[in-house]
């Protein structure tokens, strides 16, 4: 993976406050792990923070232009020699209809208890290591005024 598009990447797991469901995109056959469900994400550009990269990827891959609140620190970091991918947690007020680019062939909003299959290996790792923390964060934001 690192040789294809760089040494750093970032993505974002977005939830809708109104429903508590998360947005996942089914990756197209044009990208690595095509056919799997993943978060918006990709290469972190030079001079771009991982957090800014994650927000940019949401806008590019899901066509979202509205406000999004993103936690300051990543909720998950995947690391291997010469590559690091940071996943951030963010939320929007309401579910929106994604406008997909060539990198994805479908999108949906899903409850954590009913995620689609097959999941991208990054989402599998994210859910294995941080699912309970994500569920707590979703519950917290759903009750914010």
C-alpha positions, 0 to 999 in steps of 0.5 A: 500500500505505501508504494502506491500513494505515499507514506501517510493517509487519513480517513474519517468515520462520520456519524449523524447526530440525529440517527447515530448511524455511521457513513460507509462507502463501498470502494470501487474496483478502481481502488485497493480493496475494491468492493469492501465498505470503508470510511472516506480517506486517502493520502495526506498531502504534503504540508497538510495535517492528518485531520485536515486531510480526513475532512478533505477526503470526506468532501471529495469522496462523499461530496459533503460540503456542510459543517462537520465536527471532528475530534482533535485527535485520531480515534485509531492509528494504523501503523507499519514500517513506512506507512501510517493511517490516522482515522478521525471521528466526526459528526454531522447533524443529519444524514446526507445523500453522498455524491460519490466520485470514482473511488466509490460505487455505493454509500450507506448509513449504518448502525454499529450493530449492523455494518455491511459486509465485506468490510475494508480491513481498516474498518475491521481493525477500527471496530475490533479495537475501538468499537466500544469507544465509538459507541460511547462517543455516538451516545455522547453527541446524540444527547448534546444540546 
